[in-house]
Amino acid sequence: MSFATIVLAAAEAHVELPMPTFMYALIAAIIFILLGLATFSYRDVANRHAAKANARAGRVHDHDVSGHGH
């Protein structure tokens, strides 16, 4: 049997889907929107405590400079 006849034979078997086809796209869109909102919620997290981060970066930089004899 050729591949085309196998595909045609498989296409004859009709499978009833549990819901209309547009619902699959709607569910996928909702999932992508929820994942996008979760990702968006992490925006600007690095700058939330900028003063603390700057103080730590300053201390680490000063320590590295004095520790290596630069």
CNS distance restraints for C-alpha pairs under 8 A (distance, minus, plus):
assign (resid   1 and name CA) (resid   5 and name CA) 6.41 0.50 0.50
assign (resid   1 and name CA) (resid   6 and name CA) 6.88 0.50 0.50
assign (resid   2 and name CA) (resid   6 and name CA) 6.50 0.50 0.50
assign (resid   3 and name CA) (resid   7 and name CA) 6.23 0.50 0.50
assign (resid   4 and name CA) (resid   8 and name CA) 6.13 0.50 0.50
assign (resid   5 and name CA) (resid   9 and name CA) 5.98 0.50 0.50
assign (resid   6 and name CA) (resid  10 and name CA) 6.18 0.50 0.50
assign (resid   7 and name CA) (resid  11 and name CA) 6.09 0.50 0.50
assign (resid   8 and name CA) (resid  12 and name CA) 6.48 0.50 0.50
assign (resid   9 and name CA) (resid  13 and name CA) 7.33 0.50 0.50
assign (resid  17 and name CA) (resid  21 and name CA) 7.81 0.50 0.50
assign (resid  19 and name CA) (resid  23 and name CA) 6.73 0.50 0.50
assign (resid  20 and name CA) (resid  24 and name CA) 7.53 0.50 0.50
assign (resid  21 and name CA) (resid  25 and name CA) 7.21 0.50 0.50
assign (resid  22 and name CA) (resid  26 and name CA) 6.27 0.50 0.50
assign (resid  23 and name CA) (resid  27 and name CA) 6.05 0.50 0.50
assign (resid  24 and name CA) (resid  28 and name CA) 6.18 0.50 0.50
assign (resid  25 and name CA) (resid  29 and name CA) 6.08 0.50 0.50
assign (resid  26 and name CA) (resid  30 and name CA) 6.20 0.50 0.50
assign (resid  27 and name CA) (resid  31 and name CA) 6.23 0.50 0.50
assign (resid  28 and name CA) (resid  32 and name CA) 6.20 0.50 0.50
assign (resid  29 and name CA) (resid  33 and name CA) 6.11 0.50 0.50
assign (resid  30 and name CA) (resid  34 and name CA) 6.18 0.50 0.50
assign (resid  31 and name CA) (resid  35 and name CA) 6.17 0.50 0.50
assign (resid  32 and name CA) (resid  36 and name CA) 6.01 0.50 0.50
assign (resid  33 and name CA) (resid  37 and name CA) 6.16 0.50 0.50
assign (resid  34 and name CA) (resid  38 and name CA) 6.22 0.50 0.50
assign (resid  35 and name CA) (resid  39 and name CA) 6.21 0.50 0.50
assign (resid  36 and name CA) (resid  40 and name CA) 5.98 0.50 0.50
assign (resid  37 and name CA) (resid  41 and name CA) 6.10 0.50 0.50
assign (resid  38 and name CA) (resid  42 and name CA) 7.15 0.50 0.50
assign (resid  39 and name CA) (resid  43 and name CA) 7.46 0.50 0.50
assign (resid  44 and name CA) (resid  48 and name CA) 6.48 0.50 0.50
assign (resid  46 and name CA) (resid  50 and name CA) 7.36 0.50 0.50
assign (resid  49 and name CA) (resid  53 and name CA) 6.29 0.50 0.50
assign (resid  50 and name CA) (resid  54 and name CA) 5.94 0.50 0.50
assign (resid  51 and name CA) (resid  55 and name CA) 6.12 0.50 0.50
assign (resid  52 and name CA) (resid  56 and name CA) 6.16 0.50 0.50
assign (resid  53 and name CA) (resid  57 and name CA) 6.01 0.50 0.50
assign (resid  54 and name CA) (resid  58 and name CA) 6.02 0.50 0.50
assign (resid  55 and name CA) (resid  59 and name CA) 6.23 0.50 0.50
assign (resid  56 and name CA) (resid  60 and name CA) 6.05 0.50 0.50
assign (resid  57 and name CA) (resid  61 and name CA) 5.91 0.50 0.50
assign (resid  58 and name CA) (resid  62 and name CA) 6.02 0.50 0.50
assign (resid  59 and name CA) (resid  63 and name CA) 5.95 0.50 0.50
assign (resid  60 and name CA) (resid  64 and name CA) 5.96 0.50 0.50
assign (resid  61 and name CA) (resid  65 and name CA) 6.11 0.50 0.50
assign (resid  62 and name CA) (resid  66 and name CA) 6.13 0.50 0.50
assign (resid  63 and name CA) (resid  67 and name CA) 5.62 0.50 0.50
assign (resid  64 and name CA) (resid  68 and name CA) 6.04 0.50 0.50
assign (resid  65 and name CA) (resid  69 and name CA) 6.31 0.50 0.50
assign (resid  65 and name CA) (resid  70 and name CA) 5.52 0.50 0.50
assign (resid  66 and name CA) (resid  70 and name CA) 6.52 0.50 0.50
